[in-house]
Amino acid sequence: MAENKTSSKPLLLLCITSLLFLCFLTYGRTLHYYFNGMDTFPLLLIGKIQSFGDVFGIFSSSLGGGFPFGSYYRPIAELFYGIDYLVWEATPYGYHLTNIFLHLGNTILVFFVAYNAFQGTKREIFWAWLSAILFLLSPVNIDAVYSIERRQDMVAGFFLLLCFLSLIKSQRSEV
């Protein structure tokens, strides 16, 4: 069984590389988009980190802070906006690049969740790769990748997929 694991590593690497290539082939054109949502600029201003105290403010206050569209609490997404602002300032290219990498990360997590779920079946790598491709190209994800203000959907999906992967791995270790 250990021999099978080592022989599948190049195939796993090939699958991950193909997902990376397909992700940038599919969503790469968004790197040249401008900010395309009406909520983008308030989110960028609210998430702006200018001092270390701003990081604590992100976790202690609601997002929106009384804006007319209401307030809600999404500190991790707001922290992503703040880090993006530190790196890219108000350049849309960087924000779209972050969204593409978040979607790629989610796609890779889908691959590993499916790989662990299909463990022990024939062609487990193929089924995991197919699951990841379907997730990557799903029309449901298009809005989250293209628009900056939908980033919280990808962040929530990232943590949900991490939970699924942890659950599957813990159940496999019990058997």
C-alpha positions as CSV (number, residue, x, y, z in Angstrom):
1,M,0.0,0.0,0.0
2,A,2.9,2.4,0.7
3,E,4.3,1.7,-2.7
4,N,0.9,2.8,-4.2
5,K,1.0,6.1,-2.3
6,T,4.5,7.0,-3.5
7,S,3.7,6.1,-7.1
8,S,0.6,8.3,-7.0
9,K,2.5,11.5,-5.9
10,P,3.5,12.5,-9.4
11,L,-0.1,12.0,-10.6
12,L,-1.4,14.1,-7.7
13,L,1.1,16.9,-8.6
14,L,-0.1,16.7,-12.2
15,C,-3.7,17.0,-11.2
16,I,-3.0,20.0,-8.9
17,T,-0.9,21.7,-11.7
18,S,-3.7,21.1,-14.2
19,L,-6.2,22.7,-11.8
20,L,-3.9,25.8,-11.4
21,F,-3.5,26.1,-15.2
22,L,-7.3,25.7,-15.8
23,C,-8.1,28.2,-13.0
24,F,-6.0,30.9,-14.5
25,L,-7.1,30.0,-18.0
26,T,-10.8,30.4,-17.0
27,Y,-10.6,33.4,-14.6
28,G,-7.4,35.1,-15.7
29,R,-9.2,37.7,-17.7
30,T,-10.7,39.1,-14.5
31,L,-7.2,40.5,-13.6
32,H,-7.9,43.3,-16.0
33,Y,-11.3,44.1,-14.7
34,Y,-12.0,47.2,-12.6
35,F,-13.9,47.1,-9.4
36,N,-17.3,46.0,-10.7
37,G,-19.6,46.1,-7.7
38,M,-21.3,49.1,-6.0
39,D,-20.3,47.8,-2.5
40,T,-16.6,47.5,-3.3
41,F,-15.4,50.9,-2.3
42,P,-17.1,51.0,1.1
43,L,-15.7,47.5,1.8
44,L,-12.2,48.7,0.8
45,L,-12.4,51.7,3.0
46,I,-13.9,49.8,6.0
47,G,-11.2,47.1,5.8
48,K,-8.3,49.5,5.4
49,I,-5.6,48.7,7.9
50,Q,-3.4,51.7,8.8
51,S,-2.2,50.6,12.2
52,F,-2.1,47.5,14.4
53,G,-5.1,48.7,16.3
54,D,-7.2,48.5,13.2
55,V,-6.8,44.7,13.2
56,F,-8.4,44.6,16.7
57,G,-11.1,47.0,15.4
58,I,-11.9,44.5,12.7
59,F,-12.7,41.8,15.2
60,S,-14.5,44.1,17.7
61,S,-16.9,46.0,15.4
62,S,-19.5,45.1,12.9
63,L,-18.7,45.5,9.2
64,G,-20.6,48.4,7.7
65,G,-20.4,50.4,10.9
66,G,-23.8,52.0,10.4
67,F,-23.7,52.4,6.6
68,P,-27.2,52.5,5.0
69,F,-26.9,49.0,3.7
70,G,-26.8,47.7,7.3
71,S,-24.1,46.1,9.4
72,Y,-23.0,42.6,9.7
73,Y,-20.0,40.8,11.3
74,R,-17.5,39.2,8.9
75,P,-14.1,39.9,10.4
76,I,-12.1,37.3,8.3
77,A,-13.3,38.7,5.0
78,E,-12.7,42.3,6.3
79,L,-9.2,41.2,7.3
80,F,-8.6,39.9,3.8
81,Y,-9.7,43.3,2.4
82,G,-7.3,45.0,4.9
83,I,-4.4,42.8,3.9
84,D,-5.2,43.4,0.2
85,Y,-5.2,47.1,0.8
86,L,-1.8,47.0,2.6
87,V,-0.3,45.1,-0.4
88,W,-2.2,46.5,-3.4
89,E,-3.8,49.8,-2.1
90,A,-6.6,50.5,-4.5
91,T,-5.3,48.5,-7.5
92,P,-8.1,46.2,-8.7
93,Y,-5.5,43.7,-10.2
94,G,-4.4,42.6,-6.7
95,Y,-7.9,42.1,-5.4
96,H,-8.9,40.0,-8.4
97,L,-5.6,38.0,-8.0
98,T,-6.5,37.3,-4.4
99,N,-10.0,36.1,-5.4
100,I,-8.5,33.8,-8.1
101,F,-6.1,32.3,-5.5
102,L,-8.9,31.8,-3.0
103,H,-10.9,30.0,-5.6
104,L,-7.9,27.9,-6.6
105,G,-7.4,27.1,-2.9
106,N,-11.0,26.0,-2.6
107,T,-10.7,23.9,-5.7
108,I,-7.6,22.1,-4.4
109,L,-9.4,21.5,-1.1
110,V,-12.4,20.0,-3.1
111,F,-9.8,17.8,-4.8
112,F,-8.4,16.5,-1.5
113,V,-11.8,16.1,0.1
114,A,-13.0,14.0,-2.9
115,Y,-9.6,12.1,-2.9
116,N,-10.1,11.2,0.7
117,A,-13.8,10.4,0.2
118,F,-13.1,8.1,-2.7
119,Q,-10.1,6.5,-1.0
120,G,-10.1,2.7,-1.7
121,T,-12.1,2.9,-4.9
122,K,-10.8,2.4,-8.4
123,R,-9.6,5.6,-10.1
124,E,-9.8,7.6,-6.9
125,I,-7.5,10.3,-8.3
126,F,-9.6,10.6,-11.5
127,W,-12.8,11.0,-9.5
128,A,-11.2,13.6,-7.2
129,W,-9.9,15.5,-10.2
130,L,-13.2,15.4,-11.9
131,S,-14.9,16.7,-8.7
132,A,-12.4,19.5,-8.5
133,I,-12.9,20.4,-12.2
134,L,-16.7,20.5,-11.8
135,F,-16.3,22.8,-8.8
136,L,-13.7,25.0,-10.6
137,L,-15.9,25.5,-13.6
138,S,-19.3,25.6,-11.8
139,P,-21.4,28.7,-12.8
140,V,-22.3,29.0,-9.1
141,N,-18.8,30.2,-8.4
142,I,-18.5,32.8,-11.2
143,D,-20.0,35.7,-9.2
144,A,-17.8,35.0,-6.2
145,V,-14.6,35.0,-8.3
146,Y,-15.4,38.0,-10.5
147,S,-16.7,40.4,-7.8
148,I,-14.6,41.6,-4.9
149,E,-17.5,42.1,-2.5
150,R,-18.4,38.4,-2.7
151,R,-15.1,37.3,-1.2
152,Q,-16.8,36.3,2.1
153,D,-18.4,33.4,0.2
154,M,-15.1,32.0,-0.8
155,V,-13.6,32.5,2.7
156,A,-16.6,30.7,4.2
157,G,-16.3,27.9,1.6
158,F,-12.6,27.6,2.4
159,F,-13.2,27.0,6.1
160,L,-16.2,24.6,5.3
161,L,-14.0,22.5,3.1
162,L,-11.3,22.4,5.7
163,C,-13.9,21.1,8.1
164,F,-15.0,18.4,5.6
165,L,-11.4,17.4,5.1
166,S,-10.8,17.1,8.8
167,L,-14.0,15.1,9.3
168,I,-13.1,12.6,6.6
169,K,-9.5,12.2,7.8
170,S,-10.6,11.7,11.4
171,Q,-13.2,9.1,10.4
172,R,-10.6,7.3,8.3
173,S,-8.1,7.3,11.2
174,E,-10.7,5.7,13.5
175,V,-11.2,2.7,11.1
